[in-house]
Amino acid sequence: MQEHIVRIRALDSLLFRDGRPFANEPGALTARSLPIPPPNTVAGFLRSLIGTLKGVDWAEIDAKRIFSEPEVRGPLPMRGDEFVLPAPADALVLPAQSEGATPRVLRLLPALTLGNGEGCDLPDYYYGLRPLPPPSAEKPAKGYAFWRWDELRLWLESETPSHLTKIEPPPVDRRTHVAIDPSKGVANRGNLFTVEYRAYEEHTKQPGEPPLEWSLVAQVRTEFVGVIGGVAPFGGERRLAYVEPYSEWLDCPDDLREKLRTARYVRMYLATPAQFTCGWRPGWLRKENQHSSPRLVGTPPDLDGLTLRLVAAAVPRRTAVSGWNMRKSQFGPRPVRWCVPAGAVYFFEVLEGDPGILADKGWLHPVSDGKEQNGREDNGDRPRQAGFGLALWGVWNPTDGGNR
C-alpha cells in the first residue's frame, strides 16, 4: 500500500446537503449545505478519482459489487495555509469583559465528587458517568466554530490558549432558482427554491488583500502508485474541485506525546464525525458490574493492551449522514445514519497499558465501531475505512476543577 496526502481545492461554491427535507412543499424549499463534507463524501470522491486514473471498468465494478480499495483518512479543513478543526465541546468560550479584550475560555471537567442529594439523569449514570457542570452561567460567545491547530494543540495539552481566533464556517453562497416545467422545458413561474452553497473563499476585512481560501486535506492508502491529482465533480450538483498532492499532515506534537506517555487521565477528541452502534457511546466500551462499582471500560480499535474507563463525555447534538447511491442495482437514497459530530470529547481514566500508544498508533486513527461491534462481517469496516471517527488524544487533570 502506498500512502498519499492530497489537498482538495474548490473551483466553485460547493454543496454538501445536510439531510433536511428538500421538496416542493412549505418549509422544504431550501437546500442547505454542511460547512465541511462528511468523511464518506470525501472518500467516495477520492475513490472515484483514483479509479478513473487507474482506468477501471465501472460497469464491471457495479455488476460484481466490487468495493473500491483505497482507505481514506479525512477530511481535515485548512484555512489559508493552516489547519483548523471544529471547536472542542469541552470548551466554554465567553464574551470579553471589556472592549478590546480577548474572549475568556473556560474548561468543562467532570464533577467527580457529588454532595448529598446531588445527581443527574445522564445515560449510563449508574456506570460511573459524571456530568460536566459549566463553570459559568453566562451565554457563550458566537463565532468560534473552528480553532486553529496551534490553539487546539495547547487545549489537548490541558493548557488554555492566551488568544483565541474567531473563525466561523466557510461563507454561505445563497442562490435562488426557478423550477423547470418538465413537460415544456421552460421556467415554472412562481415556483422558486433556494440553494445554500458553501463558498470556500473568505473575503478579508483588509482592502486589497486576496480572499482566504478554505481547502480539505486527506490521507489515502491505496495500491495506486501514480500521482493523485486532477479535476473531478465533488458533492452535490457535480460541482468541480481540484485535487493536488500535498505534504502537510497533523502529527502528534512532541510535548503532547511526552504527556500522554505518563498520563493517567486522557481525552479523546473527534476530528471527524464518528459512527457508534450505541449512539453517542462507542460500541467498544462494555458495561462491567463485577467490581465494587459498575463502570464502562474498553479498548479503542487496534490499540491492544490499553484499557480505558469512561468518566464523562461532551457530545453536541447528533448529525445525520445520508446520500444517494449511484449504483444501478441500488440506485436511490441511502438510509440515514446518525453520527457523533466532530468536536465531541470523551474523558477517560487509564486502567491498564501504556497510554503512549495513543500518540504512536492512535493519533488520527478511526475509533468508529467496526465489524466486531455491528455484526457485519462483510464490509463492516467501511465507516472506519472512510475516515469516520478520526481521533486526537489529549490529557486532563481532575484537580483542575473537576471536583465541584
SVG drawing of the C-alpha trace seen along z (x, -y; Angstrom):
<svg xmlns="http://www.w3.org/2000/svg" viewBox="-46 -49 55 61">
<polyline fill="none" stroke="black" stroke-width="0.4" points="0.0,0.0 1.2,-3.5 0.3,-6.5 -0.6,-9.7 -1.6,-13.1 -3.8,-15.2 -5.4,-18.6 -8.8,-19.3 -9.4,-22.9 -12.8,-24.1 -13.2,-25.6 -16.7,-26.8 -19.1,-27.0 -19.8,-23.5 -22.9,-21.8 -23.0,-19.1 -26.6,-18.6 -27.3,-18.4 -30.1,-15.8 -33.0,-18.0 -36.1,-17.6 -35.8,-19.4 -39.0,-19.2 -41.8,-21.3 -43.7,-21.8 -43.8,-24.5 -40.8,-24.5 -38.6,-22.4 -37.8,-24.9 -34.2,-25.4 -31.3,-23.1 -28.7,-23.8 -25.1,-22.7 -22.8,-21.5 -19.7,-23.6 -17.4,-20.6 -18.4,-17.4 -18.7,-14.1 -15.9,-11.6 -17.8,-9.3 -18.3,-12.1 -14.6,-12.8 -13.8,-9.1 -16.2,-8.4 -14.8,-11.4 -11.2,-10.3 -12.0,-6.6 -13.8,-7.7 -10.9,-9.8 -8.3,-7.1 -10.4,-4.6 -10.6,-6.9 -6.8,-7.4 -6.4,-3.6 -8.8,-3.1 -11.2,-0.8 -14.3,0.6 -17.1,-1.0 -19.7,1.3 -17.9,4.4 -17.5,3.0 -21.2,2.3 -22.1,5.7 -19.8,7.6 -20.4,5.4 -16.7,4.8 -15.9,2.2 -13.0,-0.2 -9.9,0.4 -8.5,-3.0 -8.5,-3.7 -9.1,-7.4 -8.5,-9.5 -10.0,-12.9 -11.1,-15.5 -9.0,-17.9 -10.1,-21.5 -7.5,-24.2 -8.0,-27.9 -5.2,-29.5 -2.1,-27.6 -3.0,-26.3 -5.2,-23.5 -8.4,-24.5 -10.6,-21.9 -14.1,-22.0 -14.2,-23.6 -13.8,-21.1 -17.1,-20.5 -15.4,-20.7 -14.5,-24.4 -16.8,-27.2 -16.0,-30.5 -17.4,-33.5 -17.5,-37.1 -14.7,-39.5 -15.3,-41.5 -14.2,-44.8 -13.8,-46.3 -10.5,-45.2 -10.0,-42.3 -9.8,-38.6 -12.6,-36.2 -12.5,-34.0 -12.0,-30.3 -13.2,-28.0 -12.7,-24.3 -15.5,-21.8 -14.4,-19.0 -16.2,-16.0 -17.7,-16.5 -16.1,-13.6 -17.5,-14.4 -21.2,-15.0 -22.8,-16.1 -25.9,-14.7 -28.9,-14.7 -26.9,-15.7 -27.0,-13.6 -28.2,-13.6 -30.2,-11.6 -27.4,-11.1 -27.4,-7.9 -25.4,-5.2 -25.0,-7.3 -25.2,-4.1 -21.9,-3.0 -20.0,-6.0 -20.6,-8.6 -20.2,-12.1 -21.8,-15.4 -19.8,-18.3 -21.2,-21.3 -20.4,-24.7 -18.2,-26.9 -20.3,-30.0 -23.9,-30.7 -23.1,-33.3 -24.2,-32.9 -21.4,-31.6 -19.8,-33.8 -20.7,-33.2 -18.4,-32.8 -15.8,-30.3 -16.9,-27.3 -13.3,-26.3 -10.0,-26.5 -6.5,-27.0 -4.3,-23.9 -1.9,-25.8 -4.8,-26.7 -6.3,-23.2 -2.8,-21.7 -2.5,-23.7 -6.0,-22.7 -5.2,-19.0 -2.2,-19.5 -4.6,-20.8 -3.4,-24.4 -5.6,-27.3 -4.6,-29.4 -3.9,-33.1 -5.7,-34.2 -8.5,-32.5 -9.1,-33.4 -12.6,-33.9 -13.2,-31.5 -16.7,-30.9 -17.6,-28.2 -17.0,-28.8 -19.3,-31.5 -22.8,-30.7 -23.4,-31.4 -27.2,-31.6 -28.8,-31.4 -32.4,-31.5 -33.6,-29.3 -36.8,-28.8 -38.2,-25.3 -38.4,-24.0 -41.7,-22.6 -40.5,-19.1 -43.3,-18.9 -42.5,-22.2 -38.8,-22.7 -39.5,-26.3 -39.5,-28.1 -42.4,-27.4 -43.3,-30.9 -43.7,-31.4 -42.1,-28.1 -38.9,-29.3 -36.4,-27.5 -33.1,-28.3 -29.8,-26.5 -27.3,-27.5 -23.8,-26.5 -20.6,-26.9 -18.1,-29.3 -14.6,-28.1 -13.3,-31.6 -13.4,-34.0 -13.0,-37.7 -10.7,-39.5 -11.6,-42.8 -8.4,-44.4 -8.9,-46.2 -6.7,-44.9 -5.9,-41.5 -6.8,-38.4 -9.6,-36.1 -8.6,-33.5 -9.0,-30.0 -10.6,-27.0 -9.5,-23.6 -9.6,-20.0 -6.7,-17.6 -6.9,-13.8 -4.6,-10.9 -5.1,-8.0 -3.7,-4.4 -4.0,-2.7 -2.3,-0.3 -2.2,-3.1 1.4,-4.3 0.9,-7.3 0.2,-10.9 -3.3,-11.5 -4.5,-14.8 -6.8,-16.4 -10.3,-18.0 -13.4,-16.0 -17.0,-16.6 -17.3,-16.9 -20.5,-16.9 -24.0,-17.9 -24.8,-19.1 -21.4,-17.8 -19.6,-21.0 -15.9,-20.9 -12.9,-20.6 -9.1,-20.3 -7.0,-17.6 -3.3,-18.0 -0.5,-16.2 0.3,-17.7 3.0,-17.2 1.5,-18.6 -0.3,-16.4 -1.2,-16.7 1.4,-14.8 1.3,-14.5 3.4,-17.3 6.4,-16.2 5.2,-17.9 1.8,-16.2 3.5,-12.9 5.5,-13.1 2.5,-14.0 0.5,-11.1 3.2,-8.6 2.8,-9.3 -0.9,-10.3 -3.4,-8.7 -6.3,-10.6 -6.7,-11.1 -9.2,-12.8 -10.4,-11.6 -11.3,-14.5 -13.1,-13.6 -11.6,-15.4 -14.3,-13.9 -17.8,-12.6 -18.0,-9.1 -20.4,-6.2 -21.1,-4.1 -23.6,-1.3 -24.7,-2.6 -25.5,-6.1 -23.3,-8.5 -21.3,-5.8 -18.6,-3.7 -19.5,-0.1 -16.1,1.0 -17.0,-0.2 -18.6,2.6 -20.5,2.5 -18.9,4.2 -20.7,5.0 -18.5,7.4 -16.4,4.8 -17.2,2.7 -18.7,0.0 -20.2,0.5 -18.2,-1.1 -17.8,-1.4 -14.4,-0.1 -12.9,0.9 -10.0,0.8 -10.0,-1.6 -9.8,0.2 -6.3,1.6 -4.8,0.4 -4.5,3.8 -3.2,3.7 -4.7,0.4 -7.8,0.4 -9.8,-2.8 -12.7,-3.7 -15.2,-6.3 -15.6,-9.1 -17.6,-11.7 -18.5,-12.9 -19.1,-16.2 -21.2,-15.3 -23.1,-18.0 -26.3,-17.3 -26.1,-14.3 -25.7,-14.9 -27.3,-13.0 -25.3,-11.5 -27.2,-10.3 -26.6,-10.5 -27.5,-9.0 -26.5,-5.5 -25.3,-5.8 -25.1,-2.0 -27.6,-0.9 -28.5,2.1 -29.1,-0.1 -30.0,-3.4 -31.8,-5.7 -31.4,-7.4 -29.2,-5.9 -30.6,-5.3 -29.8,-8.0 -27.0,-7.2 -26.7,-9.2 -23.2,-10.3 -21.5,-11.9 -20.3,-15.2 -16.7,-16.3 -15.6,-18.2 -17.0,-15.8 -14.7,-15.0 -14.6,-11.8 -12.9,-11.7 -11.1,-8.5 -9.1,-7.1 -6.3,-4.8 -6.7,-1.4 -4.1,0.8 -1.4,0.5 0.8,-2.2 -1.1,-5.4 1.9,-6.3 0.3,-4.1 -2.3,-6.8 0.4,-9.1 2.2,-6.4 -0.6,-4.4 -3.9,-6.0 -3.3,-9.5 -5.8,-10.3 -6.8,-6.6 -10.5,-5.9 -12.3,-4.9 -15.7,-4.3 -17.2,-0.8 -16.2,1.9 -17.5,5.3 -16.7,6.5 -19.5,4.3 -22.0,4.0 -22.0,7.8 -21.4,7.2 -18.6,9.5 -19.0,8.4 -18.0,4.8 -18.4,4.0 -15.4,1.7 -16.4,-0.7 -17.1,-3.7 -13.6,-3.3 -12.1,-2.9 -13.8,-6.1 -12.4,-8.1 -15.3,-8.3 -14.2,-8.9 -10.6,-10.1 -9.4,-10.8 -6.9,-13.2 -5.8,-12.4 -5.1,-14.8 -4.7,-14.8 -6.8,-16.2 -6.4,-16.7 -9.3,-16.1 -7.8,-18.5 -8.0,-21.4 -11.6,-22.0 -13.5,-18.7 -14.3,-18.2 -17.1,-20.7"/>
</svg>
